[in-house]
Amino acid sequence: MTDVIEFAPVPPLAARARAVGGSPVRDILAVTARPEVINFAGGLPAPEFFDQEGIAAAFRDVLAEMPARALQYSTTEGEPGLRSALAARMSVRGLPTDADDVLVTTGSQQALSLLATALLEPGDTVLVEDPCYLAALQVFGFAGARVVAVPGDGEGLDPVALEELVVRERPKLLYTVPTFQNPTGRTLSAERRAAVASVAARRGLWIVEDDPYGELRFEGERVPWIASHQEARDRVVLLGSFSKVMAPGLRLGWLRAPGELRRACAVAKQAADLHTPTVNQLAAARYLADQDLDAHVGRVAAVYRARRDAMLAGLPEALPAGSAWSRPEGGMFLWVRLPESYDTVALLPQVVRRDVAYVPGVPFYAGEPDRSTLRLCFVTQTPEEIGEGLRRLGDGLGAQAC
């Protein structure tokens, strides 16, 4: 007689893994991966404008001239040449920076995770914009933070409301994307940035200023970083990325932070991945030395502006009467609010059946969501494809009205 062996179940996943779901944007992209779908849901830069030749040349040169170094382990803080180049780019934009102020990360998303590890205890309060970048909400959720949205308007978060929340909630940090925000595309004015810096200085608050889109400006004047305000320089962390201006596949980001916090993030990074890939860092540094990244970004921004204009031109006919939308001066996204009776989560399946997709606004809210909102990305399709996509979107939304 054979004994029946009963196996005990394995221990459960950590509570944070059970509590925090995946990205709805990634889920939508998986469902709409068919080539016939015109996808306004993704936040993907247009691949036809990657500088493939310039980036390939940088990799060839690095691997030909320093193969042993390029293929070897590197320092956690990042390759010195790249850190120096990044510091120079920030300095010329009005924020004096040394190489030692910079930590290179595996995409700016990792920078957020490192900051959460270094700053947050379970139960700490984090303030965010309303609505907020979705992946930041995921990071803070994994950290066990209590996330509170700061009220705002079409111009961004309200500094008066921010101060009231700081006094009442005693948060650890404020997370903000003040320039061409994801998901709304809005930009915080210079006056509000100064007010936010003042609140942080007077009330004791870290500010995480995420700037992945700031160089993609189509019109208007550049607004200085919150980090450039003297009174808050000891409490602002500035995040940047090459994903939107060079190539996301390089997975190169960085953070500029005060010394103690930067060192804590370096220790957290040692536990995460030791260092960002050496060859990618060296190739990026070579690209910055040999190519004109600013000129390349200018050419890309001109194309993105035409695509934004195509979307803005088609929205009045595509959307139901009573809709409203943002008009971003740069970046990749615009934000739509349909009439109150529309639920963009419920509507998405019937819109996708017409081979077009958007992201419902609901997952971008830390608090009570506005279910009539949605995000559109305008950079990945040509103006002609945008026009056709908006026609399909109008058909799908019109079916709801019937």
Secondary structure, DSSP 4 states (H G I P E B T S, - for coil): -PPPPPPPPPPPPPHHHHHS---HHHHHHHHT-STT-EE-S--PPPGGGS-HHHHHHHHHHHHHH-HHHHTS---TT--HHHHHHHHHHHHHTT----GGGEEEESSHHHHHHHHHHHH--TT-EEEEESS--HHHHHHHHHTTPEEEEEPEETTEE-HHHHHHHHHHH--SEEEE--SS-TTT-----HHHHHHHHHHHHHHT-EEEEE-SSTT-B-SSPPPPPGGGSGGGTTSEEEEEESTTTT-GGG--EEEE--HHHHHHHHHHHHHHTSSS-HHHHHHHHHHHHHS-HHHHHHHHHHHHHHHHHHHHHHHHHHSPTT-EE---SBSSEEEEE--TT--HHHHHHHHHTTTEE-EESGGG-SSS--TTEEEEE-SSS-HHHHHHHHHHHHHHHHHHH-
